[in-house]
């Protein structure tokens, strides 16, 4: 499922930076509860959010072929 793969990718990138959910939320100016939703695999990401996350991490969240 693509939603789960996106969530797994975000979690992977957070861990590689050593960020907790709380730290990640603070860095993005978001609530920790929103990050929890993102990581649940049930969130419906917008293209704007995916773009913002790609910029934040300096790496793609998804690739489009």
Secondary structure, DSSP 8 states (H G I E B T S, - for coil): -HHHHHHHHHHHHHHHTT--HHHHHHHHT--HHHHHHHHHT-----HHHHHHHHHHHTS-SS---
